[in-house]
Amino acid sequence: MPRYKSLATIQEDIADGLITCEHLVEYYLTRIQSTSDLNIYIEDFGEEALQRARELDEKYKENPASVGRLFGMVISLKDVLCYEGHGVTAGAKILEGFKSLFSATGVQRLLEEDAIIIGRVNCDQFAMGSTNENSHYGPTKNGLNPDKVPGGSSGASAVSVQVDTCLISLGTDTGGSVRQPAAFCGILGFKPTYGRVSRYGLLAYGSSFDQIGVLANSVEDIALTLEIMAGRDEFDSTSSSQAVPAYSEQLQFDKKVKIAYFNSALHHESLAADVKQQTLDLIEKMKIEGHTVEGVDFDLLDYMIPAYYVLTTAEASSNLSRYDGVRFGYRSPNAKNFEETYTLSRTEGFSTEVKRRIMLGTFVLSSGYYDAYYSQAQKVRRLIQEKTQAIFKDYDFILMPTSPGPAWDIGAVNDDPVAMYLADVFTVQANMVGIPAISIPLGTSDGLPIGVQLMADKFKEANLLAFSKQYV
Ligand code: GLN
């Protein structure tokens, strides 16, 4: 079986009779087995996926025009996305044994176009983390070097695509969790505008930040997947009713654009020298191609991380209050009374990192500290939004590295949460503002992949994807 990097080539080979959906799923299942030491899948839906593949092959044989647009697309799901009748645990013990009662709207729309879900993959617990080490199921390893983290929180989503166990993966991005692991694994990672894709069926972390995103090898696959998932959903009041463009048909690009980069980002103390150099080389290349690329002053970069971690932990402390040992999943067998049912279930069911964030979020929302932290962070968010919007009055895109450096060793920052938080310095802006962003493979540093990130104004996905395609 050749290594497929886009749905179009899979569909061509099916049409030419070279492969079937069943062959493809069989192949991916053997890849899942032979890469099991990387700890990517929490569960594969092997038999069921094969059965669905056979049914789709049958449908195609009867009438090739009857199959959906995602016929031949095999997808892994981050373990925070609901798929009816299947387990979903957010990588946490507290949801052990829980099965989804419905499918996430995004997932449902892909299924309706004949996509095949091959399994659910590991992630940082409740999508909190940047390394995929913070999971009840143990760390996922980077397929290029198993001593390195794959990034997070959608780390296993990235590896599942990187080592060819599926064509694309759905992840979620609250502060970079699709883009940063994509960069660490040498693939593409895309996060849409806030509200572009319904959050219904996404286990919430920070509701005003969360979006479903796509990890893939081609812009074409991202465009088509987005086109199908996006659009108004009555189950998510924050989903936008703006018309969904045919992104996949608008990927030609011949305009000259204006791109801004932040001087403060390219001079950031955390930025590795060779990441900086390769970002500058790309900027040079873009200029030679006739684009305008200019450094602008943006003095709020160092406020991103503190504000992000105040606001997301506040939202998380509220969102995660529902996991109480009574309604979902795990209940402590050690509880001797009513109160202990809550305290022990939560104490035993959440990881240290999740508990740290619940406590931090509860603290910043508490009456004595609300104004000092939560309100203050909201004001910072507003400033960041206004300043970013002002840049988009003059520029089409903002460019910066996806992450300050390449993947680090497993265990390197595990005991130092702040060091881990700081590595998100370039990715949280897109979520603070709610704008779309993509990470594109740029080159390597220390033999490991790095990415460059492009952000666009709200609902400018078509432009962003078309422009990005030229650099893949
Ligand atoms: N690393 C960030 C965090 O830990 C981003 C997580 C995410 O986007 N889900 O919060």
Boltz pocket constraint, residues with backbone or C-beta under 6 A from the ligand:
constraints:
  - pocket:
      binder: B
      contacts: [[A, 126], [A, 127], [A, 128], [A, 129], [A, 130], [A, 152], [A, 153], [A, 172], [A, 173], [A, 174], [A, 175], [A, 176], [A, 177], [A, 178], [A, 205], [A, 312], [A, 420], [A, 424]]
      max_distance: 6.0
